Amino acid sequence: MVVIRGAITINENTEQAILSETEALLKHIIEKNQLHKEDIISIHFSATKDLTKAYPAVAARQIGLVHAGLFCVQEMFVEESMKMCIRVMIYVNKDVIQKEVSHVYLKDAAHLRPDFS
């Protein structure tokens, strides 16, 4: 098992924006890591406190991740931290070592991990 991390920023607090950007992030991670939907064991989502219109996990279900366990939490609030951000931690059943996975940070979230951008 390996863990794949990622994040994306959202332009506006709407259901459509949250779901479409979360979908884009998940699809990018799946493609970049050559995953099959069956490989995904579970996904933990966190969202900053300013994203309140939808659960990011809904986007996972909409793209067919129906057997993975999904869990949404609010990101810990830290003063001056990144706003309008969804982060993911994906647990994957894949026979690779951790340093071989591609973590994905999109839009302004790329500033969180410039070493992966």
Wavefront OBJ file of the C-alpha trace (Angstrom):
o trace
v 0.000 0.000 0.000
v 1.113 3.536 -0.779
v -0.285 6.955 -0.004
v -0.733 9.638 -2.638
v -1.196 13.259 -1.604
v -2.654 16.179 -3.476
v -4.426 19.495 -3.203
v -6.221 22.082 -5.282
v -7.566 25.552 -4.654
v -11.143 26.480 -5.486
v -12.134 29.842 -6.990
v -15.540 30.170 -5.337
v -17.556 28.511 -2.602
v -20.190 26.867 -4.785
v -21.223 23.242 -5.095
v -20.279 23.210 -8.779
v -16.802 24.670 -8.179
v -16.022 22.319 -5.297
v -17.160 19.225 -7.187
v -15.601 20.089 -10.546
v -12.213 21.042 -9.078
v -12.156 17.981 -6.810
v -12.990 15.816 -9.820
v -10.168 17.426 -11.807
v -7.707 16.765 -8.975
v -8.752 13.124 -8.598
v -8.627 12.460 -12.345
v -5.174 14.037 -12.544
v -3.888 11.865 -9.677
v -5.425 8.722 -11.191
v -3.933 9.422 -14.616
v -0.501 10.489 -13.392
v -0.191 7.403 -11.190
v -1.756 5.012 -13.710
v -4.343 3.872 -11.187
v -7.380 1.698 -11.695
v -10.444 2.557 -9.633
v -10.141 -0.835 -7.920
v -6.655 0.146 -6.655
v -8.060 2.897 -4.444
v -8.731 1.698 -0.896
v -9.840 4.980 0.633
v -9.578 8.753 0.309
v -9.438 11.294 3.099
v -10.503 14.784 2.039
v -9.972 17.954 4.000
v -11.396 21.343 3.120
v -10.624 24.739 4.536
v -13.363 26.301 6.648
v -14.408 28.658 3.831
v -15.637 25.772 1.627
v -19.113 24.929 2.851
v -21.341 24.194 -0.155
v -20.491 20.533 -0.870
v -18.613 17.497 0.383
v -15.595 16.820 -1.864
v -16.278 13.085 -1.578
v -19.366 13.521 -3.759
v -17.024 14.167 -6.708
v -15.315 10.822 -6.100
v -18.620 8.990 -6.217
v -19.593 10.853 -9.398
v -16.499 9.573 -11.221
v -17.207 5.994 -10.195
v -15.219 5.497 -7.001
v -18.068 3.605 -5.392
v -16.129 0.948 -3.443
v -13.462 3.143 -1.819
v -14.001 4.429 1.686
v -14.382 8.214 1.670
v -13.987 10.584 4.609
v -14.313 14.388 4.745
v -13.001 16.648 7.496
v -12.432 20.340 7.974
v -8.777 21.338 7.687
v -7.271 22.710 10.890
v -7.453 26.501 10.832
v -4.094 28.249 11.031
v -3.866 32.020 10.773
v -2.558 33.211 7.391
v -2.862 29.712 5.897
v -4.059 28.931 2.383
v -7.732 29.583 1.810
v -10.265 27.811 -0.441
v -8.241 24.593 -0.544
v -9.136 20.918 -0.741
v -6.496 18.371 0.178
v -6.579 14.611 -0.405
v -4.755 11.626 1.003
v -5.401 8.569 -1.142
v -4.582 5.088 0.126
v -3.782 2.828 -2.814
v -3.259 -0.902 -3.154
v -0.391 -0.821 -5.625
v 2.907 -2.652 -5.703
v 5.254 0.350 -5.813
v 7.412 2.090 -3.254
v 6.393 5.439 -1.817
v 9.011 7.489 -3.694
v 7.626 6.230 -7.038
v 4.189 7.835 -6.644
v 3.335 11.224 -8.110
v 1.776 13.668 -5.684
v -0.344 16.339 -7.379
v -0.743 19.958 -6.248
v -2.759 22.129 -8.625
v -3.418 25.849 -8.973
v -2.369 27.890 -5.911
v -2.011 24.673 -3.902
v 1.261 24.132 -5.770
v 2.749 26.553 -3.226
v 2.106 23.972 -0.490
v 4.640 21.556 -1.969
v 6.854 23.283 -4.530
v 9.086 20.184 -4.490
v 6.291 18.285 -6.280
v 5.383 20.977 -8.822
l 1 2 3 4 5 6 7 8 9 10 11 12 13 14 15 16 17 18 19 20 21 22 23 24 25 26 27 28 29 30 31 32 33 34 35 36 37 38 39 40 41 42 43 44 45 46 47 48 49 50 51 52 53 54 55 56 57 58 59 60 61 62 63 64 65 66 67 68 69 70 71 72 73 74 75 76 77 78 79 80 81 82 83 84 85 86 87 88 89 90 91 92 93 94 95 96 97 98 99 100 101 102 103 104 105 106 107 108 109 110 111 112 113 114 115 116 117
